[in-house]
Each structure stands twice: as C-alpha cells, then as structure tokens.
Amino acid sequence: MCVKRILEQWDALEAFFEHQAATERLVAADNLASAFKNPIFKMYFHFLDGSLPKFTKFNRLFQSEVPNLHRLTSDLVVLYKSLLSCYMTNTYIRSVSIGKIDPMSRRHM
C-alpha cells in the first residue's frame, strides 16, 4: 500500500525533495531528490508494487496462530510460479516440473 502511494505521488515527491535540497541544503533531501530523479529507483518501486503483495501473502503463513506446515510447499510453489510468470511464458512454466524449470533460460521469456 505504501509503495503504491509513493508511486502515485512520485512527481510531487520529486519536486518537494528537489525544492528542499535547493533551499534547505540538507544531505537527506539532496539524496532523496537524486533518488527520485533516477529512473532505476522508480523501476524498483514498480517492481516492489507488483511483487510485495505476493510475498506478503506467503509471509502470512508464518504469522498464523495455527500450524500451516502442510501448506508451505504448495504455497511456495504458487509463489515461485507467480514470480516466474512475470518474465517467462506460462506454457513453459506449466509444462515443466517445478524442479526442472530454468529461471535463467532466455528461450522461454
């Protein structure tokens, strides 16, 4: 939720920290102004926006009051396949057993 809000307010935050860096001469503001101008930093936030909900859902297994060990393997497989589907073809992911999937294979991207 926080990441989504930062992305929604990206331009305003960039302008704010740029102004603060110029007027207040604070190192933190200067660092943040530089970060908000960096397209890699913004790309990283987009990555977090898409991937954090998946990890949060999986992490809830460990926060439960009841034992969920029986669900761990199947939920981990779902998480892994979900992450792979971000850059690999679904046909490949579905047709190959989980242990034989090559996440580095450029042929199936």
LUMGU-607180 format. One record per residue (C-alpha): residue in three letters; y, z, x. Coordinates in steps of 0.5 Angstrom, whole numbers, plus 500, padded with zeros to 3 digits. Layout:
N
ALAYZX ...
% end
This chain:
109
MET500500500 CYS505502506 VAL503495509 LYS505491503 ARG511495502 ILE513493509 LEU512486508 GLU516486502 GLN522489506 TRP521485512 ASP527481512 ALA531488510 LEU528492515 GLU529487521 ALA537486519 PHE537494519 PHE534495525 GLU538490529 HIS544493526 GLN542500528 ALA540497535 ALA547494536 THR551500533 GLU548506535 ARG545504541 LEU538508540 VAL532506544 ALA527507538 ALA532502534 ASP532497539 ASN524497540 LEU524496532 ALA529491532 SER525487537 ALA518488534 PHE521486527 LYS523479530 ASN516478534 PRO512473529 ILE506476532 PHE508483530 LYS509480523 MET502477523 TYR499483525 PHE502486519 HIS499481514 PHE492482518 LEU492489516 ASP495488509 GLY488484508 SER483488512 LEU485495511 PRO483495503 LYS476493506 PHE476499511 THR479504506 LYS473503501 PHE468503506 ASN471510509 ARG471513502 LEU463513503 PHE464518509 GLN469522505 SER465523499 GLU462530497 VAL455528495 PRO451524501 ASN451517501 LEU447515507 HIS443511503 ARG449506501 LEU451506508 THR447500511 SER448496505 ASP456497504 LEU456496512 VAL453489511 VAL458488505 LEU464490509 TYR461485515 LYS460479511 SER467480508 LEU471480514 LEU467474517 SER468470510 CYS476471513 TYR474466518 MET467463517 THR464459512 ASN461462506 THR455457507 TYR453460514 ILE454467512 ARG449466506 SER444462509 VAL443466516 SER440473516 ILE445478518 GLY443480525 LYS443472527 ILE450471525 ASP454469531 PRO461471529 MET464467535 SER461461533 ARG466456532 ARG462451529 HIS462455523 MET469456522 
% end
